[in-house]
Amino acid sequence: MESPPQQAYRLPEAAVWFITGCSSGIGKALAQLVLSEGNRVAATARKLGDLAYLPDNDSRVVKLLVDVTSRQSIDDAIATTLSHFQRIDVAVNNAGYSLRGDTENATEDAARHLVDTMFWGTVHVTRHAMRVMREVNPQNGPPGGVVLNVSSMGGRAGFPGNAFYHAAKFAVEGFTESVSKEVRPEWNIHFCLIEPGGVKTDYLSRSMIQIEPHPAYSAPDTPARILDQYMDDPEASKNWADVGTVSKAMYTILTRGNAIPLRVPLGPDSWGVLKLENDKAGQLLDEWKDFAVSVGKEGQFESLNFLHRQ
């Protein structure tokens, strides 16, 4: 099913941005950028001290202590944002981290916490944002807004040793694609999945939890160990994108005055990996077409034409 046709979106002047995960990396760079461009920002982090880079006595800034695994924490943060700014124009779901290592050795608690953070946190913020953009924003300005969900090239392509990270990102992608097709066009609510490749941040040191290796996967030619070698090599990241370039690209997508695309890969590595994955998927579909269509009845696909007209 194709996404519904989207009208052009124009970011209001002094737009209000609600951004999760602003302690470092993309969230920090984006918060600084949108503020420098004359917007207002509600920046969240698990520690308020991590937001010290933002001014304290500026009416355009609200600093919020938020744990995205807590629905009450999110509820309180949205309520505070609305009390201060009376609207939210852009909701950015950026908070997240990675659980790197052998799937068989990951504890269920660790895996569930990661999914709670990156998927359910995104769900709770998104549902709040949709309500605000539909019901609250029209009371004091233009209706609608944008939900900007930070995924990854790992939201559509899986790599060894990151199974639960990919599970969460794939879930965010599916959730966002589905919910984007639920909104009515007159609500002017838009969705975008940002899919960066490698980005030069302190993500590996701050936001990467290493699972104790499983002895069955210890051989150096095991796929996960090969990826470990790449990730641990300082030379590997020298060609990654600069975080400022990534945040600027995200801002540009929303400020062009055009329709907001559902998915945008960022970086030559992301575009290349996703193009390769798409090509391989297309080849597989072609190879298995006759077998696939033999399981079913004539007209089964045509009966879904109403989906493609949306």
N, C-alpha and C positions, 0 to 999 in steps of 0.2 A: 504493500500500500504506500502510495506517495503521500508526502506531507501536504496538508492543505495549502493553497496558494496564500502567500503572506503579503500584506501590504507593506509599503515602506515604513520604516520606523525612524522617528526623529527624537533624539534624546533631549529632554527639556533643559532649559538653562538652570544652573545650580541644581542639577539632578542629585537625588539621594541614592547613594550606593550602600548596600548592606553586604559586607564582605566577611566571610569566615576564614580562619587560618591566616591572620595577618601578622603573626609573630616574626615571620621570615619569608624568604623566597618570593614566589609569585604574589602572594597575598600582600606582603609588605610593599613590594614595588608598585603594585596596582593601587593600593591605598594612597601612597605618596603621589602617584601620577594623577589620579582623579582629583585629589585636593589641589594640586598645582594647576589644574585646568579649570578651576573655579567651581567644582562640584562640592557636594557635602558627603560626608562619609561616616558610617557607623562601622567601626573596625572591631573585630572580635579576636580574642586569643584566650588561651587557657590561663595565662598569667598576665595581669595588667602591666607589669613591668616590661613585658616584651613589646608594649606599644609606646614606649617612652620616646620613640622617634617622631611621634605625632605631637602637635602643640597641645598644651593643657587648657589654655584659656582662649579657645577659638570656638565660636558658636557653630562653626561648620563641621565640628568633629565631636563624635561621641565614641568613647572607648568602653568596650563591653567585655566583661569576663564571661566566657561562654565555653561550656563543655557540650559539644554537639551530640554526644551520646545520651544527653539528658534532655528529654522533651521539655521539662519545666524550665531548664536553662535557656533553651531556644525561645520558648513562649515569653519569658521575662525580657529577653533581649529585643524581641520584636516589639513588645509593648513599650519598652523604653525608647526605642527608635521612633515609633509613631508619636509618642508623647513629645519628643524633642523636635522632630521634623514634619510630622503629620502625613508622611507618605514614604513610599519606597519605590524608586524608579528602576533600580537594578539590584537584583539579588545574586551574589556570586558565591557559589558553593565551592570553596577551595580547600577547606580543612581536610587533612589526610596524612597518611604515612604508609609505610610499606613493611610487610612481614616477609623477609627474604630467607629462603632456605628450603629444605626438603619437606614436602607436604606431609609425609608420614611421621615427621617428628614435631609438627606444630601441635600445640595444645588446643583443645576446643575453645577454651576461654580466650586465648590470644586471637584465634581466628574470628570468633564472634565479635570481639571488641573492635577489630579492624573493620568488619562489615558494618557494625553499628555506627562507627565513625563516618565512614566514607559513603555508605549507602543510606542508612536510615537517617543520619544527620541531614543528608541532602534532601531526602523525602520530606522531612518535617519543615525545613526552611522553605522548600519549594511550595508546599501546600499553603503555608502562611503567605508567601509572596503572591500567589495566585489570588487569594482572597483580597489582599490589600490592593493589588493592582486593579481588580474588578470592582470592588465596593468602596474602598477608602479614597484612592487617588482621584476619582472623578469629583469628589467633594471640594477639592482645593487645587485643581489643575487638570492637565490632560489625563485621560484614563490610560490604563495599561502599563507596560513596562517590559523588562527583559529578565529572564532567568538564565544566568550564565553559569553552566555547570562545568567545572574543570575536570575533564576526564584525562585521557592520555592516549598515545598510540596503543598503549596496553589496554584500552577499553574496547579494542577491536582485534587485537593480535596478542596471543598469549606466548609468554616466554617461560622456560624452565625455571623452577625455584621461586616462583611468585604467584602460586595458584590462588591464594586468597585475595591478594591485591587485584588480580585480574578478575576474579569472581565479583568483587565489589564494583570495579570499574565497568565491567560488562553489564552489571545490574543497573548502574547509573545510566548507561547508554540506552538500554531497553526502556527503562522507566521514563526517561526524558523524551524519547521518540514517541512513546505511547501517549503521554500526557499532553504533548504538543499538538496532538491531533484531536484532543478533547475540547479545547477552548474555542469559543465562538469568535469569528473575526472582529466583530464590533467591540470585543473586549480589549483588543489591541495588545494582547499578551504574547510575547515572543520567547522562543527558547533557542539556546545555542550550546552545543557541546564543543569545548575547546580540547584539542587532542595534541598536546605538545609531545615532542620527542625528548631527547636529553637537554636539560637546562642547567646552566652553571649556578647552582645554589649550594647551601650547606645541607641539602636534603639527605645526602648519604650519611652525614654525621649526626644530624638532629632528628631525622624522621625515618630512619631505617632500622628496624629491629631484626637482628640476626637470629635465626633459629639454629640451635645446635645441630651440626651435620649428623645425618643418619649413616651408620657404618656401611650399609648396603650401597650407598651412593658415593663412596670415598674415592673411587678410581678417578684419576685426573681427566680421563676422556669422557666421563659422565657429563651429559649436557648441562646440568646445573653447575658443575664445577668449571666447565668451560666459560659459562656466563660469569661466574664468580671472578675468574681471572680477568675478564674484560672489565668488570665493574671496579675491581681493585687496582687497575692500572691507571695511574695518574694521566697517562698520555691519552687514554680513551676519551676523557671529557674535554680535551682541548678544543675540539670542534663543535661542542655543544652550543646551543643558543644562549645568548646573554639574557638574564632575567628581565632587564629593562626593555630589551627588544620584544620579548614575549608579552609583557604587560602593555607595551605600546600597541602591539598588534591586536590584543584583546580590546583595547580602547577604540582603536580605529574601526573595528567591526561594528561597534555600536554607534559610531559618530559619523558614518558615511552618509546617512540619510536614505539608505537603501533598505531592501528587505534583509532580514537577519537570517543567515544560513543556519540550518540545523546542526551541521558538523563542519568544523574547520581544523584540519591538521596544521600544526605549526612546526616548522623545521624540515630540512631536507630528509632527515632520518625518518620522521613521522610520515611525510608524504610518500617516501620510497617504500617503507614497510607496508603501509596501508594499500598502496597501489599494487604491490606484489601479492598481498593477501586477497585483494579483490580479483586480480587476474587468475589466481589459483582457484578461487571459489567459482569463478565463471567457467573455467575449464572443467571443474568437477561437475557442475550442473549440466554442461553439455554432454559429458561422458556418460552420465547416469540418467539422461532425460528419458530414453525409451523405457528403462526399467522403472523409473519413478512414476511416469504417467500410466504405466500398466496397472498400477495399484490404485484403483478408483474407477470413476464412471465418467463418461463423456459429459461435458458441460459443467463439471465440478469447479473448474477454475472460472469459467464464464459467469457462474452464479455469484461471483464476488466482485463483479464489475462495479457495483455501487461503491465499493471501497476506493477504487481508482478514480472515481469522479469527484472525490472530496478534495 
